[in-house]
Amino acid sequence: MKHSSIRALAASALLVVASAAAANAQAATQSGVAATAAPAKWAAVPAGTYKLLIQLPEQPLPATLTVKDSSGAPAATFQPEGESSPMPVKATVKGTELIINGTAPKGPFEIVLTRQGEEITGKWAYGGDTGKLTGKEE
């Protein structure tokens, strides 16, 4: 009787330890998924208006990116705050990236946007400078 009681107690202890380890592994997996959610893919033509806040070395610059459907291809304009009219830009979708290319007074620029839900993040390069940006779809 003593031998079976010890065996039952050991089996119970092992079950408790295994259950705790499984619960900890599940919690770690769930928190890891939430913290590192992958960027979402863009539609082939991500039509919409996007309000961006570009982090320039001097100060943040608000801008508006508008993408429309032009016979199944994206047609886009980019308008930094303070500019009187939007400039045409090239919009290219590559999976999770929306790449915007245009030309401004200092030469060509590129903006690469990614999104997670409604939040947009990205990076820019222009005239030898680079930086980050944030935004959202209107």
Long-range contacts (C-beta under 8 A, 24 or more apart in sequence): 37-116, 38-96, 38-116, 39-96, 39-97, 39-114, 39-115, 39-116, 40-96, 40-115, 40-116, 40-117, 41-95, 41-96, 42-93, 42-95, 42-96, 42-97, 42-98, 42-115, 43-93, 44-72, 44-74, 44-93, 45-69, 45-72, 45-73, 45-74, 45-93, 46-74, 46-91, 46-93, 46-98, 47-74, 48-137, 48-138, 49-137, 49-138, 50-113, 50-120, 50-135, 50-136, 50-137, 50-138, 51-135, 51-136, 51-137, 51-138, 52-111, 52-113, 52-120, 52-122, 52-133, 52-134, 52-135, 53-133, 53-134, 53-135, 54-80, 54-111, 54-124, 54-131, 54-133, 55-131, 55-132, 55-133, 55-134, 56-129, 56-131, 57-129, 57-131, 65-89, 65-100, 65-111, 65-113, 65-135, 67-91, 67-98, 76-100, 78-102, 78-111
